[in-house]
Amino acid sequence: MGRVFANVLNALCIALALGWLALIVAAQQTCSILPSIGHQCHGPEGDVWMLPFFLAIIGLPAVIASIVIIGAAVRRRRS
C-alpha cells in the first residue's frame, strides 16, 4: 500500500513538472523573452508569462523533485 502511494505521488510530481514546463514552452512560442528566438512582443502581449511565473512556486520544486526521482530510479536500475 505504501509503495503504491509513493508511485502515485512520484507520478503526480512528474506530471506537475511536465505541465509547468509545457506552460513555459507555450509562453515562449507565443511571446519570446529571449532576443534571438521567436516572436518578440511588447506591452500586454507579455501577460502570457504571468501563469508560468505565478505557478513557479509549485512548478520549479516539482521539476527539481522529478529530476531527483528519475535520477534515483536510474541509479536503482543500474545496480
N, C-alpha and C positions, 0 to 999 in steps of 0.2 A: 504494500500500500504506500509506504513512504517513497519507494523507488518510482512509482507511477506519478506521485505528486511532484517529485523532483524533475521528472521528464517533462511534465506539463508546464512546470514553472520555467524550465530551460527553453522550451518551445515558445512560450509566451514572450520571454525576454528577446529571443532571436526575431520573432515576428514584430515586436515593437521597434527593434533596431532597424530592421529592413523597411518598415513603414516610414520611419523618420528619415532614413536615407533616401527613400523614394520621394518624399516631400522636398528634400534638398535638390534632387535631380530635376524634379518638375519646376521648381522655382528657378533653377539655373537655366533651364531651357527657355523659360518664359522671359526672364529678366536677368541677364548675366551681371554678376558683380565683379567678374574677372575681366579686365580690359581687353584681353586678346581672344576671348572665347564668347561666341554667341552674340545675341542682340543686346546692345546696351540700352538701358532705359533711364529715364529721368522723371522726377516728380512722383505722382501717385502710382505709377506702374510698379514701383519698388515695394508696394504693400504686399506683394505675393510672398515676400520673405518674412512677413510677420508670423505666420503659422509655424514654420520651422524654428524661428527664433524663440517663440514662447514655449514650444514643446521641447526645446533643447534640455530643459531641466529633467525631462524623462528620457529623451532620446539619446543624449550623449552618454549617460551612465549605462543605458541598455546596450549601446554599441560596445562600450568597454567590457561590460559583463559578457557579451556574446563572444568577443574575441577570447576572453579567458575560458569560457565554456568550450568553445571549439578547440582551443589550444590544449586544454586538458583531455578532451576526447581523442585528439590525435596522439598525444603522449601515451594514453592508455592503450591505444591500438598498437603502437609500436613496441611496447614492452610485453 
